[in-house]
Amino acid sequence: MHVPLLDLKAQYAGIKEEILAQINEVLDSQQCIGGPKVEALEKAVAEVSDCKYAVGVASGTDAILNTLMSLDIGPGDEVITTPFTFFATAGCIARTGARPVFVDIDPKTYNIDPRKIEAAITGKTRAIMPVHLFGQMADMDSIMAVAGRASLAVIEDAAQSITSTYKGRKAGSIGTAGCFSFFPSKNLGGIGDGGMVVTNDEKLFKRLRMMRNHGMEPKYYHKYIGGNFRLDPIQAAALLVKLPHLDKWSSKRRRNAKYYNKRFKGSVVKTPYISPDCESIYNQYVIRVPRRDELVAHLRKNDIGCEIYYPVPLHLQECFAYLGYRQGDLPEAETAAREVVALPIYPELTDEMKDYVVETILSFYA
C-alpha cells in the first residue's frame, strides 16, 4: 500500500471547480496586484484569528521579515527564539542584522521553554519570537509575562498553527503580531507561496501595510525602506475557497491523531503531547522513537511517507556558526532532532492507510 506524507490532489479534487472559478475572476478582472480578493482574505483571516487587522504578504517568511522590519528591529538588536523550527524563524532575524538568541525547548511540546527565556534577556533584547510548532501553541501566558516585565515585543510565528488555540485564544491574537504561512503543505495551504500578519495594533498594522509595498504611501512617496512582500490575488482567491473548510480539515486531523494515539498506546512510540491549555490543528503528527533513522528507512522501504522536522537544530546550522553555539548547548532540541519523525496525518487518510502505517511501525519494533 502507498501512503504519502501528504496528498494535496485528494484535497483539490473536491474543490477544483470553485478554485478555478475564483482564479478566473482574477484573470478576467486583470487586477493582478492587490484588489478585492486580497482584501477579502485579509478580513476573513483576521476574523478567524480574533484579530482586528491582517496584512497579506508573499510568504510566511515575508510575514516574519515584514514584522521585524516594521518594529524597527535591526543591527545591534537581539531576538530570543527557539532552535527547533523551520529556518525562516531565525533566518529573518539575521537578515535584519539582528542577532538570534536561542533558548532550549520543552521536551514534551517541542515549543520554546518559557522558564529559560528570562536568563537569555540582555540590554539588547527587543523581542521574543515563540513558534507554535506542529500545530500547538506555546505557553503564551508565561511568555507574555516575561515580555511584559522586560518591555519586549512578542512575535508569534504561527506558520503551522492558524486557528489553533491556547486557553481559548487564537494563534496570532495574543502577542504584538502573529505570522502565518500559506505554503501548500499547511492546513490552510495555497497553490504556491503566501502568508499573512495579524495584529490588534493599529499603528503596527499601518506600518506593515506600507512596508509590504516598499514603504510607499502615497504612490512613489516612500516613508520607509520596505520590500515587495505583496500577496498574489490568485493565491488569495484559492485560499478564500479553502478557508471555510479549514475547521473541518483540522478536526479530521485531530480524529486521525486520536486514532494513532490509541493504536500506539503501550508501545515504544511516544505520541504527541498536547497541553490541556491547547487545541492543536496537527499541522504535523510527530512521534519520538528509538532507532529513528532505521525506522525512517523502514517506512520508506514500505512506501510510507514520513519526514524529519527537524534533523539539525538551528544553533548547529553551518550558517549560524558565527553565533558561537556548540553541540550540547541546547540538549533538549538536540535530542528531539535525533528522535522525532512525522507521520501522515492529512484529512483524507483512510483507516486502512492509518492501520498500515501503525502496523508497519509496530512490526519494526517487534
C-alpha positions in Angstrom: 0.0 0.0 0.0 1.2 3.5 -0.8 0.6 6.1 1.9 2.1 9.6 1.1 3.0 12.0 3.8 0.6 14.4 2.2 -1.9 14.1 -0.6 -2.9 17.5 -1.9 -4.5 16.0 -5.0 -7.2 14.4 -2.8 -8.0 17.8 -1.2 -8.0 19.6 -4.6 -10.4 17.1 -6.2 -13.3 18.2 -4.0 -12.8 22.0 -4.5 -11.3 22.2 -8.0 -14.2 23.9 -9.8 -14.6 26.5 -7.0 -10.9 27.3 -7.2 -10.8 27.6 -10.9 -13.9 29.9 -10.9 -12.2 32.2 -8.3 -9.0 32.3 -10.3 -10.8 33.1 -13.5 -12.4 36.0 -11.7 -9.0 37.4 -11.0 -7.8 36.8 -14.6 -10.9 38.3 -16.1 -10.5 41.4 -14.0 -6.8 41.6 -14.8 -6.3 43.2 -11.3 -3.2 41.1 -10.7 -1.8 43.0 -7.7 -3.8 43.5 -4.6 -7.5 44.0 -5.1 -10.7 42.6 -3.7 -9.6 39.0 -3.3 -6.6 40.0 -1.1 -8.8 42.4 0.9 -11.5 39.7 1.4 -8.9 37.2 2.6 -7.3 39.6 5.0 -10.7 40.4 6.5 -11.6 36.6 6.8 -8.2 35.6 8.3 -8.4 38.5 10.8 -11.9 37.3 11.8 -11.0 33.6 12.3 -7.9 34.7 14.3 -9.8 37.1 16.6 -7.7 40.0 15.4 -8.7 43.5 14.3 -6.2 43.7 11.4 -4.4 41.5 8.8 -1.9 42.2 6.1 -1.4 39.7 3.3 2.2 39.0 2.2 4.0 36.9 -0.2 5.1 34.1 2.2 5.3 33.1 5.8 9.0 34.2 5.7 7.9 37.6 4.5 5.3 37.8 7.3 8.2 37.4 9.8 10.6 39.7 8.0 7.9 42.4 7.5 7.0 42.3 11.2 10.6 42.6 12.3 11.3 45.5 9.9 8.0 47.2 10.9 9.1 47.0 14.6 12.5 48.6 13.6 14.4 45.6 14.7 17.9 45.6 13.2 21.7 45.8 13.8 22.6 45.7 17.4 19.4 44.1 18.5 18.7 40.6 19.8 15.6 38.5 19.3 15.0 35.4 21.5 13.6 32.3 19.8 13.7 28.6 19.6 16.4 26.5 17.8 13.8 23.8 16.9 11.9 25.2 14.0 12.0 25.9 10.3 14.9 28.0 9.2 12.9 31.2 8.3 12.2 31.9 12.0 15.9 32.7 12.8 16.9 33.4 9.2 14.6 36.5 9.1 16.1 37.8 12.4 19.6 37.5 10.9 18.5 39.2 7.7 17.5 42.3 9.5 21.0 42.5 11.0 19.8 41.5 14.5 21.1 38.5 16.4 19.1 35.4 17.0 19.4 34.2 20.6 18.3 30.6 21.0 16.6 29.2 24.1 16.0 25.4 24.6 12.7 23.7 24.1 10.2 22.0 26.4 10.8 18.3 25.6 7.1 17.4 25.7 5.6 20.1 23.4 8.8 21.0 21.4 7.9 24.7 21.9 10.3 27.2 23.5 10.6 26.7 27.3 9.4 29.9 28.9 11.3 29.1 32.1 14.6 29.6 30.2 13.8 32.9 28.4 14.4 35.4 31.2 18.1 34.3 31.6 18.7 35.0 27.9 17.4 38.6 28.0 20.1 41.3 27.8 20.1 45.1 27.3 20.0 44.4 23.5 16.9 42.2 23.5 14.0 43.7 21.6 11.6 40.8 21.1 10.7 37.2 21.8 9.6 35.0 18.9 7.9 31.8 20.1 7.0 29.3 17.4 3.7 27.4 17.7 5.2 24.2 16.4 3.4 21.3 14.7 0.0 23.0 15.2 0.2 23.5 19.0 0.6 27.0 20.6 3.4 27.8 23.0 2.8 28.7 26.7 1.8 32.2 25.9 0.8 33.4 29.4 4.3 32.7 30.7 5.9 34.2 27.6 3.8 37.3 27.8 4.6 37.7 31.5 8.3 37.6 30.8 7.9 40.0 27.8 5.9 42.4 29.9 8.5 42.6 32.7 11.2 43.4 30.1 9.0 45.6 27.8 9.6 43.3 24.8 7.6 42.7 21.7 6.2 39.2 21.1 6.1 38.0 17.6 4.1 34.7 17.3 5.5 32.5 14.5 2.2 30.8 13.9 3.1 29.5 10.4 2.0 25.9 11.4 -0.9 26.9 13.7 -3.6 29.0 12.1 -6.8 28.8 14.2 -5.1 26.7 17.0 -5.9 27.9 20.5 -4.3 28.5 23.8 -6.8 28.8 26.7 -9.4 29.6 24.1 -7.4 32.4 22.4 -6.4 32.1 18.8 -2.9 31.8 17.4 -1.6 35.3 16.5 -4.0 37.2 18.7 -2.0 37.2 22.0 1.4 38.8 21.1 2.3 42.0 19.3 1.7 40.3 16.0 1.2 36.8 14.5 2.7 35.4 11.3 1.0 32.8 9.1 2.3 30.8 6.2 0.1 29.5 3.4 2.7 27.2 2.0 0.8 24.3 0.2 1.6 21.8 2.9 -0.1 23.9 5.7 -3.6 23.1 7.0 -4.6 26.3 5.0 -2.3 26.0 2.0 -2.3 28.0 -1.1 -1.3 26.9 -4.7 2.1 28.5 -4.2 3.7 30.8 -1.6 1.7 33.1 0.6 1.5 34.5 4.1 -0.2 37.0 6.4 0.5 39.1 9.5 -2.3 39.6 12.0 -2.3 42.2 14.8 -4.6 44.2 17.1 -2.2 47.2 17.0 -3.5 49.8 14.5 -0.2 51.7 14.3 1.7 48.5 13.5 -0.9 47.4 11.0 -0.5 50.7 9.0 3.3 50.2 9.1 3.1 46.6 8.0 0.8 47.6 5.1 3.2 50.2 3.9 6.3 48.1 4.3 4.9 45.3 2.1 4.9 47.8 -0.8 8.3 49.3 -0.5 7.4 51.6 2.4 5.3 53.6 0.0 2.2 55.7 0.7 1.0 57.5 -1.4 2.3 56.2 -4.7 6.0 56.9 -5.2 6.4 58.6 -1.8 8.5 56.3 0.4 8.4 56.9 4.2 10.3 53.7 4.9 12.6 51.3 3.2 10.3 48.3 2.9 10.2 45.4 0.4 8.0 43.7 -2.1 6.0 41.5 0.3 2.7 41.6 -1.6 0.3 38.6 -1.6 -0.7 37.5 -5.0 -4.5 37.8 -5.6 -4.5 34.4 -7.3 -3.3 32.9 -4.1 -5.9 34.9 -2.2 -8.6 33.5 -4.5 -7.6 29.9 -3.8 -7.3 30.5 -0.1 -10.8 32.1 0.0 -12.2 28.8 -1.3 -10.2 26.7 1.2 -10.7 28.8 4.4 -14.4 27.7 5.0 -13.1 24.1 5.0 -10.3 24.7 7.5 -12.1 23.8 10.7 -13.4 20.6 9.2 -10.0 19.6 7.9 -8.3 20.3 11.2 -11.0 18.3 13.0 -10.2 15.3 10.8 -6.5 15.7 11.6 -7.4 15.6 15.3 -9.5 12.5 14.6 -6.6 10.8 12.8 -4.3 11.8 15.7 -6.7 10.2 18.2 -6.7 7.0 16.1 -2.9 6.9 16.0 -2.7 7.6 19.8 -5.0 4.7 20.6 -3.1 2.3 18.3 0.3 3.2 19.6 -0.7 3.1 23.3 1.6 0.8 25.3 4.3 0.6 22.6 7.7 2.3 22.4 6.3 5.0 20.2 5.9 8.3 22.1 2.9 10.1 20.7 2.5 13.9 20.7 1.8 15.6 24.0 -0.9 18.2 23.7 -1.2 20.6 26.7 -4.6 20.8 28.3 -4.5 24.5 27.6 -4.2 24.0 23.9 -6.2 22.7 20.9 -3.8 21.6 18.2 -4.5 21.7 14.5 -1.9 18.9 13.9 -0.1 20.5 11.0 2.2 17.6 11.7 1.8 14.4 13.8 5.3 13.9 15.3 6.3 10.8 17.2 9.5 10.1 19.2 11.1 6.8 18.7 14.4 4.8 19.4 16.4 4.0 16.3 14.7 6.8 14.4 16.8 6.7 11.3 16.3 2.9 10.9 12.6 3.4 11.2 12.6 6.1 8.6 14.4 3.8 6.2 11.9 1.0 7.0 8.9 3.3 6.4 10.2 4.5 3.0 11.0 0.9 2.0 7.3 0.1 2.7 6.1 3.1 0.6 5.0 5.2 3.6 5.7 8.9 3.5 7.5 10.4 6.6 9.7 13.4 7.3 12.1 14.6 10.0 11.1 18.0 11.4 14.0 19.0 12.1 17.2 17.0 11.7 19.6 19.8 12.7 18.6 22.4 15.3 19.2 26.0 14.1 22.0 26.7 16.6 24.1 24.0 15.0 23.5 25.0 11.4 26.6 26.0 9.5 25.3 29.5 8.6 24.9 30.3 12.3 28.4 29.2 13.3 29.2 32.8 13.9 26.8 32.9 16.9 29.2 30.6 18.8 26.9 27.7 19.8 28.3 24.3 20.3 26.9 20.7 20.5 25.4 20.2 23.9 24.4 23.8 24.5 20.7 23.2 23.9 20.3 19.5 24.8 16.5 19.1 24.5 16.4 20.5 20.9 19.4 18.3 20.0 17.8 15.1 21.5 14.5 15.8 19.7 16.3 16.2 16.4 17.7 12.7 16.8 14.3 11.1 17.8 11.4 12.7 16.0 9.6 11.7 12.8 6.4 13.0 11.3 3.7 10.5 10.0 0.9 11.1 7.5 -2.0 13.0 9.2 -3.8 14.7 6.4 -7.7 14.6 6.5 -8.2 12.2 3.6 -6.4 9.3 5.2 -8.5 6.1 5.4 -8.5 3.8 8.4 -6.8 1.2 6.2 -4.0 3.6 5.5 -3.5 4.5 9.1 -3.6 0.8 10.1 -0.9 0.1 7.5 1.3 2.9 9.0 0.8 1.7 12.6 1.3 -2.0 11.8 4.5 -1.2 9.8 5.9 0.7 12.7 4.9 -1.8 15.4 6.2 -4.7 13.4 9.6 -2.9 13.0 9.9 -2.7 16.8 8.6 -6.2 17.4 
